[in-house]
Amino acid sequence: MRAAFDALGPWLHEPLGPDETEPDTLLSASGPHRYRAVFISDLHLGTPGCQAVALLDFLKHHPSDHLYLVGDIVDGWQLRRKWFWPQTHNDVVQKLLRRARKGCRVVFVPGNHDEFARAFVGHSFGGIEVVADAVHTTADGRSLWVTHGDHFDGVIQCAKWLAYLGDNLYEFTLKLNRHLNTLRARLGLPYWSLSAYLKGKVKKALNYVTDFEVAVATEARRRGHDGVVCGHIHRAEMREIGGTLYCNDGDWVESHTALVEHLDGRLELLQWPAVPAHSTTSSVKAGASA
Ligand SMILES: [Mn+2]
């Protein structure tokens, strides 16, 4: 571990200069694979949890035409409580600015932890556009709605109340079940568990992640898009929900995950190692592309 850390030394401690500590060959055919778009979120810069070193390494190896920063990039909530800003976090910001300067379209969609940036929607900082939400059209013509996703917390809070009511309803069904089966017994019918039937449904209603995913995908469809790219819940995922493509690009606190679009429009979830191994990225799971 120590050796790996020492090996990183040179570029850990040497700030990425304004000009170009990285050779431009990185962008040539012999360099790393080039992507059409990269989506990352939940970096939480300004907190000790942010895996800035792994992120710098990932960015270096994934040049792209578009880069979407899908919210919770800088953790304003934590910074207000306790200032934490090491050199590596500066390096990330410099890297993002440099990428914009080099012709990559960098779009920043603020999240709840960097909601201070929502006051600057419509402006741009050093070429980084700040927008409330975005629409990305893939090379194969799919329309993806790009949003952080925290606005759906309210919807899910409502869903929790419904689930709570559902729970009380469950108590009621237990009673109803007893009466129902007394009646069924009198009629000579076998026992049937209404409560067991409903229990599964209530359990499902209590599943926050599922609620979030369904709520976001439903709104994307309502807005007329083929899919959605979001973050917020720190859970990378890509799957169809009711005919809408739901993509969550994960986070850079625990999972080091990103969503990428290949030049042909194919989308893929990538997981990058915590300690840079300078190897190829691995898919989060087999077949996690669409
Ligand atoms: Mn968030």
Boltz pocket constraint, residues with backbone or C-beta under 6 A from the ligand:
constraints:
  - pocket:
      binder: B
      contacts: [[A, 71], [A, 72], [A, 111], [A, 112], [A, 113], [A, 148], [A, 150], [A, 231], [A, 232], [A, 233]]
      max_distance: 6.0
